[in-house]
Amino acid sequence: MLIVGPHFRLLTLGVPMFASAAGEAVRYRTRKHFALLIRLALEPGRKFVRDYLIDLLWPEAPAERGRHSLSQAITVLRNSIGREFLSAQRSTLALADGVIDVDALRLERCDADIRGRFLEGFDLRGARGFDEWREGWSARLHPKIRDCLVKHMDAARRIGDFATVERHALVLEDLDPHSEDAVRGIMEARAWVGDRSNALKAFNRFSTRIAEEFGARPSPELERVVGLLREGRRTAPRPTSEGPPPKEERRFEAEAIIGREREFSVLFDAWLEVRQHKPRVMVVLGDPGIGKTTLTNSFVSSCQMKGAVIARAQAYDAERELPYAVLAELVRQLTLQRAIGAAEPEALAELSRLTPDILAVFPGVPSPADWPPEVVPLRFADAFLKAVTAAADDNPVVLVVDDIHAADNASVGILHMLARKLSGLRLMLILAGRPAELRTSGAPGALATDPAIEGLQTIQLEGFSAETGAALVARVRADAGEKHGTPPTDRILRAGAGNPLAIELLTREWTTHGADSLLRQLEALDALPAPTLGIPIAVRTVFERQARRLDARTRGVLDLAAVLGRRLGDLRLYEIVDCSPGEASAHLSELLGCGLVRDVSGELEFRNELMRAQAYYGVAEPVRRQLHRSVADKLRMIAGAEQSKLQLEIAWHYLRGGDPAAAMRHALTGVTISTLSGAPSEAEQILSVLVSLDSEESASRQIRLLLAKAMLDQSKATEATPLLELLSIESPDLKDFAEVAVLRARAEYLLNRENGRGYSQAVSGALSAARASNDGKLLISALF
């Protein structure tokens, strides 16, 4: 008999259920009739002897009564599933193969929906044989059920579906209360929704159980996750305290994944390869507000719960000129997590130039050796590679750089070197950026597109479809309640144009203000030409409305935070707006609550750069300039080793504050430090601005000379030549003339003119001038 597809479905993994292919439940008046069907279906096609079935289900009945009961059961089965599918011979009974789809028979392929134990709660009175058969099959299926549940949990993790992870984990815990896979899944799922309390309760139940029954302890990896959950996160940064910094490993907070399941799975697949010592470099691209940070944070929170060490740095456009800013933040986070303690002392010594926390956390680290400026970047690169290698030996490491297009060139160069030399490390490097800006960003763009980097993979985030956008509106509405009724989803999606940030903000506006919300004002823009209507307008307007609701003190904190950028969490600086650290913390918490800033790994930052730009340019220019000058003055008061590294930052604040004279004083010191540490591009950027100013002091000869040196250090001889020609005409004394002459000879060499007459004249002039100046260093440079 030809059977095309199963006609019925039998679910045995959990409370047993029987249904037609259309989903209609089929019920039996007595359990033993259902039990007979189950026994036949578990081995379809097999001929069962009638006497065996009678002994299995009616062992205590007299022979004649037992045969009668079996005949009645056969009649019931024929009526429910069809006479043609049940083969009843004089002494045997069999069910045709392929008629009933049984979930237990699909465990080999691991595609069964497991709801609980095999035939859970299905006991038969007076049928010991059936109970013994059920227990035997349960023992046989248990390992397969456990393995399938773990695979189902992993598959759900792959797309960020932690509700499904929890469902399978609860079933696994019921089947095996001592399963660490089960308690880990429950803890991950509870942590994913911010329910740390119940996550810790699940761990406490598990640890108490295995301690009482086996005298055992949970694995170190699981205890590390518990430490992260117990530490939690701060709602606002704390003031710095004296003494060595405590071990700091802030837990990343997952955010709801809507419409990014495919991208999440790509990252998760790469993570699985990283755990097999196959390093990966993932580039996540998308426009502002598209969800790069949300996706990344959700992913790394999952990795952290799996034992990974996470270090994340945010790059800022306004701080692109600060050398090694991104690298220093990554090193600081790895240091505070004690992740790089196994690195060579010499490597840690080199990295201590970037962050003094290394000396506080690892007191035995020696002082760094003195190196020529041109060697310093190579020493940093080698030290960083050794430190990351040491960290990855103990745990997988995930390094994240947000807005890589805004990162400083010095940091990008070292990350590029790291990416090209990765081999056999459990390391993932995630670079998030905007595609339009990466194309014109030079070094960051080269890093994100280098085909020579093995394991480089790009993820492009697109705007939400109408269906996904509607799901986001529904989630925001569920969180905020329905005070003003159902939001007009179509209108919100039209105004949001697929941008998740805009959709979320507009929905929150509607749930707060109803028909009088911002949406009605935005729709008045429909009359404008299409190119003038876009997400920036919508987001800017929403931001302005949110900011207007803030009281004067909180708005002052917001204005200063926009100026501070990376230093948003430095509570010392809020004295500028007459706020004590405690008051600043409270106002920052309010900004966190209204969604203008976000908490990532215990650090506060603007929700994205678009938000910061809106806040920054929303400050009146005179006020903005005054804030920049006040920040510069405050940074000048910071004492200790940190002071020398702040010179360029102070200079930039003075420049933006309209005080070029003060900027130049600090720029000269900062440029010298920058050049000695091998970061000439950062020196060039601030010197170029100073030269372009009208002030006679800021355009001084010393600035132009330093600018020429910074250009030549980057082999930019063509750009440096006009400056050197002007300097040679204006040389005030013999030593100055000799220094310019040496630089001109170097420029001729870099322009590959060593065989030309101009090069010979430049070299001869440099030697003559150096000898006449009686300066040994200049003479050595001229001879070289």
N, C-alpha and C positions, 0 to 999 in steps of 0.2 A: 504494500500500500504506500503510495507517494504522499508525503506530508509536507506541505509548503509552509514553513515557519511555525513556531509554537502557537497553540490556540489558547493556552492558559499560562499564568505565572504563579509560582509557588514560592513564597518567601519564608525561609526557615531560620534566618540569622536574626533572631529577635523573636518577638511574639509571632507565631506562625499565621500566615494569611494566604488565602487562595482567591485568585481573581481571574476573570476572562482577559483576553488580549485587549479588550476595549476598556479595561479597568473596573468592570462591574464585579463586586464582591460575590463570591460563591460560598454559601454557608451550609453547614451540616448540623442535623439535629443532635447527633451524638458525637463525642470526641473520638470514639473508636472508629467510626466511619472515616473521619478526617485522618486519623492515625494510619489506617490502611492505605489511603491515598498517598500519604507522605512516604510510607515504607516502599510502595511500588515506584514512586517517582524518583527516589534517591538512587535507584538502580534500574532505570528504564530498559526495557527489552529483556530483562532477566525473568526466567520462569520460576516462580515460587511455588513450592509444594503447598497444597492447601492445609495439610496437617501442621506445617511449620507456622503458617499464618494464624491458625486457630490457637496453637500453643503461645504465640506471641501476644495475642490480644484477648483471648478468652481461656486462659489456662485452667481456671477453676470450674468451668462449666462442663456438664456431662457431654460426652462425645456427640450425641445427636443434637443437643442444643447448640453446641459450638459450631457444628456444620450449618445449622439453620441461621445462626447469627452471621456467619460469613456470607451465606447466600443472600441475606438481606442487604448486607453491606455492598456486595457486588452489584445488586440491582440499583442501589442508590448511586453508586459511582457511574454506572452506565447511563443513568438518567441525567447526571450532572456534566459528564465530559463527553458522552457519545459512545454508543455501543461499539462503533467500529474501532475505537482506540483501546478497548479493553478485551484482551484475549483470555476467555475463561474456558479452560478444558476441564475434563472430568476430575483430574487430580492436580492441575496446575492453574496458576493465574499470572498474567503478565500485562504490563502497560506498554503500549507502543512507544518506541523511542522518538523524541522530537516533538511530542505533543505538549509537554509541560516544560516551561523554562524554570529551572530550579536554581535559586541564587547560590546555594552551597556548591553546586557543580561548576560554578564560574569562578571559584576561588583560585583555581590554577592560573587563570588569566588576570586575576585581581581586579575584576570589573564589577564586583557585586557590591550592593548597598548594604553595609553591615549595621544593623540597628541594635544588636545585642548578642546574647549567647545563643547557641544553637538550640532551637525549640524552647525558648525561654518561657518558663511558667507552664509548659505543656506536660502536665503529669496525668497519668491514667491510673485510676483506682482499680486494683485487682489485676494489673497487667505488668507483673514484675519483669517479664521477658522484654516488653517494649521499653521499659525504663532502663534496663541494662543495655539494650541496643542503643538507645539515645545517648547514654553516658559514654559508650564506646565511640560512637561517631563524634561526640563532642570533644573527646580527648584527641581523636584523629585530626579534627578540623582546627583545634585551638591554635597550633603554630601558624597555620595558613591564615587564620583570621587575624592574628596578631601582626603578621608581616604585611597583610593587606591594609590594615588600619594605619600602620606606619607609612606605607606608600601613599595612601590617600592623604594623610596629613602633609607629607612632603609635597604632593601635587598641589594642595591648597595653599601651602606656604609660597609656592612658586609664583602664584598670581596675587598674593597678598590677601587671600580669603581666609581670615583667621576665625571667622564664625564657623566655617566648616572644619577648620583645625580643631576647634574646641569640641564640636559635636563628636568627631571621631575619637578625640582624646578621652572624653568622658566614657565612651563605650569601652575603650581599651582599659581605662582605670577600673571599670566594673569587672572586666574579664581577668585582669591581672593587677591587683592593687599595689604590687611591688614594681611596676613598670616605670622606669625613669622617663621613657618616651612619653608616657601618658601624662605624668605630672608636668613635664616640660611643655607639652602642648597646651595644657590648661593654663599654665603661668604665662606663656606667650600670648594666648588669646585674651586673658584678663588684662595683661599689661598693654596690649594693643588698643584697648578701649579706655585706658587710664584707670582701671580698677586694680590698683596695686594691693589693696587690702585683701581681696579674695585670692589674688595670685600668691601672696605670702601665706595665707591660710592653707592653700593647697599644698604648698611646700612643707609647712609645719606638720600637716597630717601625714604626709609621705615620710618625712624624716623620723617622726615619732614611731611610725609603724615599722620601718625597717630596723630602727634601733632596738625596739622591744622584741621583735621576732628573730632578728638575725645578728643583733649587735653591730650593725653596719652603719656607714655614713653615706650621704649622697656624694656624687662625683664632684671634684673640684670645679668643673665647668658649671654645674648646676648651682653650686654655692656662690660662684662669682656672679651669676645672674641674680641670685637673691640679694647679694650685696648692692647691685645696681638698683634693684627695686626698693630696697630699704633706704638707700641714699636719696632716691627720687630726684627732684629738680627744684631749683629756686625760682620763685616768681620774680625776683629782682636780685641783682648782684649784691654781694656783701662787701663791706669795706675791707681792704687788705689789712692783715694782721702781721705783727712782728713774728720773727722766727721762721724756721723752715716751713715751706708750704706743705699742707697735708696731702696725702694721696687723693687725687681728684680724678674720678672717672664718671662723668655725668652721663646719665642715661638719655638717649635720644628718644623723643616722644614721637610715636607713629601718628600719622594722620590718615584719615579715611582715603582709601584708594578708589576713585570713581573714574572709570573710563581709561585707566592706565594699566590694566591687567597684563596686556601684551608686553608693554615696556618693562613692567615689574618682573615678568617671567624671563625676559632677556637678561636683566641684571642678575636674577637668581641663578640662571643657568651658568653665567660667568662666575658667580660666587662658588658654585659647586666645583668648577674647574680650578679655581684658586685654591680650594681646600685640597686639591690633588697636586699642588705645587706647580700649577700652570698660571703664572701671573697674567693679569688682564688690565688694560687701560680702556676705560669706558668714557666716551664723550657724550654728554647729554645736552642737546641743543634745543633752544626754543626761545620765543619772544618773551618780553617781560610779562609776568603774571600768568604764564601758560602752565605752571606747575612743576618746574624743574626742582625747586627746593623741596616741595611736598613729596614728590616721588623719591628723591634722594634720601630725605630724612626717614621716610617709611621703610625704605629698603635697608638703610644702615641700622635702623632699630632692630630689624629682623636679624641682621648679621651679628649685632652686639649680643642678642639673646642666644646666639649660637657660639659665643665665645670670642668674637673678633674684637681686636683693639681698634677703636675709631679715633681718627684725628681729622678735624675739619677746620678749614680756614676760609674766611670770606674776603674776597678782594674787592677793593673800592676804587672807582675811577679817580676820586679826589686824592687817593694815596698811592697812585701808580708810581710816583716819583720816589717813594721811600724804599731804599734798597733792602732786599731780603725780608720784606714785611710778611709775605705769605709763608715763606720758609720758616721764619722765626716762630710764627704761630703754630705751625705743624710740629716743630721741635718742642715748643713749650708744652703742647698737649701730650705728646708722647712722653715727655719728661715727668709731668705731673701724674701720669698713669704708671710710672716706674717701668715702662715698656722697653726702654733702651738701656737698662742697667747693665746688660751683658755685653755691650759694645766695648771696643778697645778704649782704654783711658785716653789715648791720644786723640781718638775721634771725638770723644765727649769734650775734651779740652778745646778742640777747634769749634765745636758747636756752642760752647759756653760764650763765645763772642756774640752769638745771636740772642741768647736768653740767659740771664743770671740765675734762673731757676735751676739750671744744671748743677751749679756749684752748691746750691742750698740742698738739693735732693741727694746728690752724690758727693759728699764732702771730700772724698779722696781723689777727686779729679785734679790732675796737675794744671798748672798755668799753660795757656797756649804758647807755642813757639812763635818767634817773630819771623814773618815771611815778607818778601817783596810784594807790593800791591798786586802785581799782575798774577801772582801765584795764589792769592787768597781764594778766588772763586774755585780753583781746582781743589784746594784743600777742603773747602766747604762741601763741594760735591762728593769727594771721596769720603769725608766724615759722615755725611748724611746717608750715603749708600750703606756704609758699614753699620750705622745705627739702625736703619730700617731692616737690614738683613738680620741683625741680632734680635730685633723685636719679632720678626716673622718666624724665627726659629721656635719661639715659645707659643705663639698664637697667630692665627691669620690677622693681617693688618689691612685696614681700609683707610686710604687717605682721600679726603674730599676737598676740592677747591671749588667754591661757588664763584660764579662770574669770573672765570679764568681770563676772559678778554680784558679785564681790568687789573690783572696781576702785574706786579713789577717785573721787569725784564730779568733782573738778577735771580729771582726765585724761579721764574719760568725756565731759565737756562739750566738750572740744576735739576728741576723736575724732568726736563727733556732728556738730560743725560741719564737720570734714573730710569725713565721709561725705556730707553734704548738698551740698557744694560741688565734689565730684569731677566733672570733665568733661574728657574727652580724655586722661586720664592712664593710663599703664600701671601701674595700682596695684590691688592686691587687699588688702582688709582682712578678716581672718578672726577672728571672735569666737566663742570656745568657752565655753559656760556650762551651768548646770543650769537646766532650765525652771522648776522649782518655786521656786527662789530668784530667778530673773529676774522672776517675776511680782510679787514684793514688794520689789524692789531699787531702785525709783525711777528714777534716771537711767540705769543700765545697761539696765533693762527698756525704757525709752523708746527708747534707741538701737537695741536689737535688734528692735524692732517698728514703727519709724517708717515709715509707708507713703510718706512724702514722699522717702525715700532711693531714688534711681534705681539699679537693679541690685542691690537687696537680695534675698537668697535664703536660705531657712532649710533646713537639713538636720537631720532628727530621727533620732538613732541609737536603735534598738530593741535589745532583748536578742537573743541568738543563738537561732536555732532549734536543734532537736535535731541536725539534720544538720551545721550549721555548728559547733556546740559539739563534736561528735564529731571534726570535722576539726582543731579546736584541740587537743583532747586528744591526737590522733595526732601532731601536730607537736611538742608539748611532750615526749611520750614518745620520739619519734625523737631529739630533742636531748639528752635526759637518759639514754637507754639503757633497757634492760629488766631491770634488776637484780632486780626483784621480780615479773617477769612482766607480763602485759597489765593495764593499769589497768581497774577496773570503770567503764567509761564511763557507763553508765546511772545509777549511783549518784552519780558526780561531777556529771553534768548536773542531776540532781535537787537536789543540795545547792547547786549553783552558781546555779540558777534563771535561766540565760541570761546572767549577768553574766560577761563575758570575764575580768576580773581574778580573780574568785572561782574560775572554772573553771581558769585557769592555775595559781593558787596551790595549789588542791587536787590538781591533777595532779602538780605538782612534789613535794608532800608525799608522795603515793603512791609516786612513783619513788624517793624517798629512804628511806621507812620501810615500804613495803609494807602488809601487813595491820594493822600497828600504827600506821598513819598517823592523822592528824587526822580523816579521813573517818568512821571508826568512831565517834568521839566526837560528831561533828556529827549523825550519824544518830540519836543518842539524843534529839535535840530534836524528833523527829517527833511525840512524844506531846504537845507543847505546842500551844496554839491557833495556827492559821495566821498571824494578825496578828503574833505575837511571833517568828515565824521568818522571817528574811530575810537578804539579802546582808550587811548590816552585822554581824550576828552571826558569819557565816561568815568574813568578812574579818578581823574583830577577833580571832577565835580563832586564825586562821592567823598573823596578825601577832604575837600574843603568843607563839606557839610558836617562830616564827623569832627573835624577840628574845631568848628564853630561851637560845638556842644561842650567843649572842654572849658573848665574855668581858667582864669587868667594865670594862675600858678602852674597848672598842668600844661597850658599852652606855652608858657615860658620854658618849661623843661623840654617840651617837644621841639621848640625852635633851637635850643642849644644842642639837643641830641642830633638834629639834622646837620648842624655844623661840626659836631664831634666825629661823626662817622664811626670808624673803628673803635673809638674811645667812648662809645655810647654808654658802656657799663662802668666807666671810671667815675665813681661817686664823688671823688675829691673835686672834680671839675664843676660840679653843680653849685658850688658856692658862688660862682659867677652870677647866678640868678637868685642868690640869697636863699639857697636850699641846703639844709644840713644833709648828710648822707642818709639819715632816716627819712626825711621828707622827700628827697629825690627818689629813694627806693619806692615810696608809696605812690608817687606820681608816675614812675615808670611802670609800676604794677597796673595803674589805671590805663596807661597806653597799651599795655599787654592785653588787658581785658577787652578793650574796644577794637583790637585787631590791627592797630597801626604798627606795633612791633611784635616780634615773636621770640620765643625762648628756644634756643637750639643748644643742646649740650650744656645747659646752665648759663649760657651767655645770651644777652639780649641784643637784638639787631632789628633793623626795619624789615618789614615783611618782604620787601624786595627793593631793588634800587629805584624802581619807578616810584614807590612810596617815598623813599628818601628824597628824590628829586622834587616831588611835589611839596614836601615839607620844607626843603631848603629854599626853593624859589618863592615859597609863600611868605617868607620873612622879608620885610621891607629892607631895601638895600642898605640904608644907613644903619639899621639895627644889626643886619647881618655882618657888616664891617666891624661894628663895635664888638660883636660876639667873637669874631675871629681874633681881634686884638686882645680881648680879655683871655681867650684860651691860650694865646701865645704867652701872655704875661704869666698865666698860671703855670704853664709847662716850664717856664724858666725857673720857677721856684722849686721844681722837683730836683732833689739832690741825689748824689750817689752815682753809681755806674750807669744808671738809666739816663742821666742828664746828657752825656756826650752823644747818645744815639738819637736824641730828640732835636738836634740842631736843625736838620732839614725840615722836620715837621713844624718847628717853631717859625722858621723862615717862611714857609708856605702860608701859615696863618697870618703872619704880618703882611705878606703880599696881598692876600685876599682882604685884609683889613685896611688896605690903603696906606701902609707905612713902609715904603720901599727902603728907606734908610735903615730902619731896624731890621728889615728882612735881610739886607745885604750883610750886616754884621754876623748874623747867625748863619747865613748861607755860606760865608767864607769858611767858617769852622766845619759846617756840615759837609761841604764839598770836599774838604781835605780828608775828613773821616771816610766819606763815601769812596773817594779815589783810593785811599789806602786799603780799604776792604774789598776792592775790585768791583766797584759798581759805578763806572764812569757815566753810564747812560742817565742815571738819576741825577748826577751832578750837571750834566749837559742841559737837562730839562729846566732846572731852576735857573741856571746861569743864562739860558736863552731868554727867559722871561725878564730877568734883571737887565740884560743888555738892551732889550726892546723898550724899556721905560724911558721917559723923557728926562727924568732927574739926572743931573750931571754926576751925582755921587754914585747912583746905582749903575750908571753906564761907565764906570771908571775903567782905567787901563787894567787894573788887577783882575776885574771880572772878565774882561775880554781875553786876557792871558790864560786864566784858568779854563775858560770855555774852549779855547784852542787846544789846550792840553787834553781836556776831556774828549774832544772830538778825535784827536790823534790816538788816544787810548782805545778808541773804537774803530780805528783805521778809516776815519772819515776825513781823509786828507783834502779832498776837493772842497768840502765845506769849510775846512780850517784855513785854507790858503788865503782867501781875501782878508780874514782877520789878521793873519800874520803879516801880510803886506802893509796893512794899516799900522800895526804895532811897530814894524821896523822903521817906519817914517817918524813915529812919535817917540822913539826911545829916548828917555830922559838922561840915562847914564850908561856907562860902559858895560856894567854887569847886566843890566836890563837888555841892552842891545845884544850881548852874547847869548843870553837865554833865548831871545827871539830867533837869533840866527841858528841856533841848534835845533829849534823846533821847525824852522823852515827846511833845514837839511833832512830832518826826519820825514816831513811831508813829501819832499821830492822823492825820497826812497820809497815811501808807501805808494806813490803814483807810478812806480816802476820807471823812473827817469834816471836811474843810476848811470846809464850810458850816455846821457845828454850833457850838453854844456851847462845848463842851468843847475844840474845836480853838482857838478864839479865846482862851480862857483859858490854854491850854497855851502858845500862842505869846507872849502877853503876859507870862506868868510867865517864859518862857525868856529873853525880851529883858531884862526887869527884872533877873533873876538874873545874866545875862551882863554887863550894864553894872555891876552892883554888884560882881561878882568882878574886874572890871578885866582880863579875859583876852581878848585880841584874837581868838584863834581861836574861842573860844566865841561871841563876839559876831557874828563872820562867819557861823558856822553858824546862830545864832538868826535873823539877818537873812535868810538863805537860806530 
